Amino acid sequence: MIDHIVLVKFSESTTQEQLTEVVERFKALRSHLTGIVDLQAGLNFSEKNQGYQVVLSVRFEDRAALEAYGPNPEHQAVAAYIREVGRVDSIVVDIEV
């Protein structure tokens, strides 16, 4: 299995409502993708967050499912929305478990 973890940092102008919408759009991906074992998304409340407000964690069955995720149109739509509402940076980690 593959764990795919994404931390996203947004601009100061991004609203709390927009951050919540990002989380909801991440969660909605589950029904549009194959090969997902688990998907979690939420707002980062850690005091050590270094400005990364939103977290996505997806467990895929295998690397093929992860590779299919990137170009998926639903994923691309969420990525476009994230850029639209002020994405500044993101960190992506993929590990085999």
VOPAGU-2260 file (C-alpha; in pm, 1 decimal, decimal comma):
REM VOPAGU-2260
SITE   aa  ch    i         X         Y         Z
SITE  MET   A    0       0,0       0,0       0,0
SITE  ILE   A    1      99,2     360,7     -56,7
SITE  ASP   A    2      37,3     652,7     178,9
SITE  HIS   A    3      12,0     987,0      -1,2
SITE  ILE   A    4      24,7    1288,3     232,3
SITE  VAL   A    5     -16,8    1648,8     120,4
SITE  LEU   A    6      23,3    1965,3     328,2
SITE  VAL   A    7    -101,1    2286,9     167,3
SITE  LYS   A    8     -16,8    2645,5     261,4
SITE  PHE   A    9    -242,9    2929,1     148,4
SITE  SER   A   10    -207,1    3306,0     128,6
SITE  GLU   A   11    -324,8    3532,7     408,0
SITE  SER   A   12    -615,9    3640,1     186,3
SITE  THR   A   13    -759,4    3285,6     172,5
SITE  THR   A   14   -1071,9    3275,9     389,3
SITE  GLN   A   15   -1170,1    3013,4     644,4
SITE  GLU   A   16   -1467,5    2927,2     422,3
SITE  GLN   A   17   -1234,8    2862,1     129,1
SITE  LEU   A   18   -1012,5    2639,6     344,4
SITE  THR   A   19   -1318,0    2442,5     454,6
SITE  GLU   A   20   -1425,5    2409,9      90,2
SITE  VAL   A   21   -1081,0    2272,1       0,2
SITE  VAL   A   22   -1120,1    2005,9     270,3
SITE  GLU   A   23   -1468,7    1913,9     144,0
SITE  ARG   A   24   -1345,1    1888,6    -214,6
SITE  PHE   A   25   -1057,7    1666,1    -102,6
SITE  LYS   A   26   -1302,8    1439,1      81,5
SITE  ALA   A   27   -1529,1    1421,0    -225,1
SITE  LEU   A   28   -1243,3    1275,7    -430,1
SITE  ARG   A   29   -1294,9     940,4    -260,9
SITE  SER   A   30   -1604,2     867,0    -467,1
SITE  HIS   A   31   -1430,5     957,8    -794,7
SITE  LEU   A   32   -1111,3     755,1    -764,3
SITE  THR   A   33   -1031,7     385,8    -774,1
SITE  GLY   A   34    -777,6     206,7    -560,8
SITE  ILE   A   35    -838,6     412,6    -244,5
SITE  VAL   A   36    -824,9     224,8      84,2
SITE  ASP   A   37    -873,4     536,1     300,6
SITE  LEU   A   38    -892,2     911,8     255,4
SITE  GLN   A   39    -874,4    1175,6     529,0
SITE  ALA   A   40    -865,1    1554,1     494,3
SITE  GLY   A   41    -884,5    1832,5     746,4
SITE  LEU   A   42    -764,4    2163,7     881,3
SITE  ASN   A   43    -428,2    2154,3    1056,1
SITE  PHE   A   44    -460,4    2285,5    1412,0
SITE  SER   A   45    -105,3    2205,7    1523,1
SITE  GLU   A   46      89,2    2494,5    1673,7
SITE  LYS   A   47     389,9    2364,0    1476,3
SITE  ASN   A   48     213,6    2381,2    1138,5
SITE  GLN   A   49     463,2    2624,5     978,0
SITE  GLY   A   50     172,4    2783,6     792,9
SITE  TYR   A   51      38,0    2466,1     630,6
SITE  GLN   A   52    -336,7    2485,6     692,0
SITE  VAL   A   53    -483,7    2187,4     505,9
SITE  VAL   A   54    -381,0    1821,7     518,0
SITE  LEU   A   55    -478,7    1538,5     283,9
SITE  SER   A   56    -389,2    1176,6     355,9
SITE  VAL   A   57    -478,9     905,6     106,1
SITE  ARG   A   58    -395,0     536,8     131,7
SITE  PHE   A   59    -384,3     373,8    -209,9
SITE  GLU   A   60    -386,6       1,1    -283,1
SITE  ASP   A   61     -68,3      29,4    -489,6
SITE  ARG   A   62     154,2     260,6    -692,2
SITE  ALA   A   63     -64,7     221,1    -999,1
SITE  ALA   A   64    -359,5     373,4    -810,1
SITE  LEU   A   65    -138,2     663,1    -697,5
SITE  GLU   A   66     -17,0     719,1   -1053,3
SITE  ALA   A   67    -376,4     723,9   -1181,9
SITE  TYR   A   68    -470,9     983,5    -917,8
SITE  GLY   A   69    -252,3    1267,4   -1050,9
SITE  PRO   A   70    -404,6    1306,7   -1398,1
SITE  ASN   A   71    -760,0    1221,0   -1285,2
SITE  PRO   A   72    -993,4    1506,0   -1398,2
SITE  GLU   A   73   -1160,8    1528,1   -1055,1
SITE  HIS   A   74    -821,8    1563,4    -886,1
SITE  GLN   A   75    -717,5    1822,3   -1143,1
SITE  ALA   A   76   -1035,2    2023,5   -1068,7
SITE  VAL   A   77    -953,5    2028,0    -696,4
SITE  ALA   A   78    -594,9    2132,1    -774,3
SITE  ALA   A   79    -726,3    2418,5    -990,0
SITE  TYR   A   80    -955,9    2535,5    -708,0
SITE  ILE   A   81    -665,2    2527,0    -461,8
SITE  ARG   A   82    -459,5    2749,4    -692,0
SITE  GLU   A   83    -759,7    2978,8    -744,0
SITE  VAL   A   84    -807,6    3040,9    -370,5
SITE  GLY   A   85    -443,9    3122,1    -301,2
SITE  ARG   A   86    -218,3    2819,1    -273,4
SITE  VAL   A   87     129,2    2937,8    -178,6
SITE  ASP   A   88     310,3    2607,3    -131,4
SITE  SER   A   89     257,9    2238,2     -75,6
SITE  ILE   A   90     457,5    1943,5      52,5
SITE  VAL   A   91     389,1    1594,4     -80,1
SITE  VAL   A   92     510,5    1272,9      80,3
SITE  ASP   A   93     458,8     924,6     -65,6
SITE  ILE   A   94     562,6     616,9     130,9
SITE  GLU   A   95     514,3     245,7      82,2
SITE  VAL   A   96     368,8      76,5     390,2
